[in-house]
Amino acid sequence: MYLITDYHVGLDVNNCVAFYTNFDDNLLARLRRDYEGMCFEGHLILRVLRVMRVGECAFVQSTHPNIGSLSVAFRALIVNYSPRDIIAGCVVRPIREHGRVVMQSQHANTMIIQSREDQDVAVLGAGAVVVVRAIGTFAGPGYDRISVNATLFEPATVTYYYPIARNLASAPRTNALAREKYAPIASFSGGDDDAPPEPVNVIRAAMLASDYLARALAAAKEKHDGLPTVIRALFYPFRAPERKPTPAPDAPIALLNILDGRVPANATCVIMPREYNPLDPLVATTTAPISALPSDWVQGELAQPEDVVLARRLEQFIDFAIAGATMAREFADHAKLEATRALIVLQTGKKT
């Protein structure tokens, strides 16, 4: 998950006089040198965006009168992986011993331990590009990537729905759906001249991620007409063609409309993928009774407040959208697609 968060650190300055001659630029450059591209406090910092606050400079008289210490708060774009997160673009490396398959993605070093019965892992050769699901993560201080123990991703054959019986618009706007901590992934390229992105709430982040995925699939289609179909098949739990829910619920309503309260007050809203494919945007439908939904759908437990459950559901969609876009970019390289073909054929053949 791409997030924007704030950090508070102490910074030692060896030559305060020179440092303060161009303080703002020197401070930002120093923070970027010390923290970008490495793990800190359990996250991987991708970009120091801006300095938020600076304390007074305290001179260290016991050592040298020109050495000082600053307290600094800065905002950064980070990557945070948690167990069960989806990580795409993992390239298999030519290192395999004791059943361990080592991979590397843009932000993670990943390892899968192969069992004797695990045919999917057995067909992986160097250069294959895969999607994994994290089991455990460790962001060691100073590491340039997050270390991840994982399993190969397999699409879930169960579609969960979440009935929301009340109007979420009546919930406090400080709830999990309104909390602005997510990076607007579709609008951030990481260039030095770009305006630093501002954090957005999970609803806006999901909309941007959906657009990001659509553009990536369109670009993949220009490379190879059938490539979007291959990408979607990676995340789809059944064999093609993709099937629609039967009997179909009422006409879908955009999730944003549900959250803004533009639905009948007495309606029961069901949050679900538009199809069975997790790459499809989430929608909400009104249905009465719930028994009208397909029999193979399972009601998810609302063990937490509704806003927390829906925020997590949107986070999952963002993960899938970024994963789909990443694989679209990777498979635009024909050699990588060919290196992964054996796994794609094997996994597709196992689907029902």
Beta strands, then each sheet from edge to edge (+ up, - down):
strand 1: 2-13
strand 2: 38-40
strand 3: 43-54
strand 4: 58-59
strand 5: 68-79
strand 6: 86-97
strand 7: 100-104
strand 8: 108-113
strand 9: 129-138
strand 10: 146-152
strand 11: 159-164
strand 12: 253-254
strand 13: 269-273
strand 14: 282-286
strand 15: 297-299
sheet 1: 1+ 5- 3+ 2-
sheet 2: 1+ 5- 4+
sheet 3: 6+ 7- 8+ 10+ 9- 6+
sheet 4: 12+ 14- 13+ 11- 15-
end
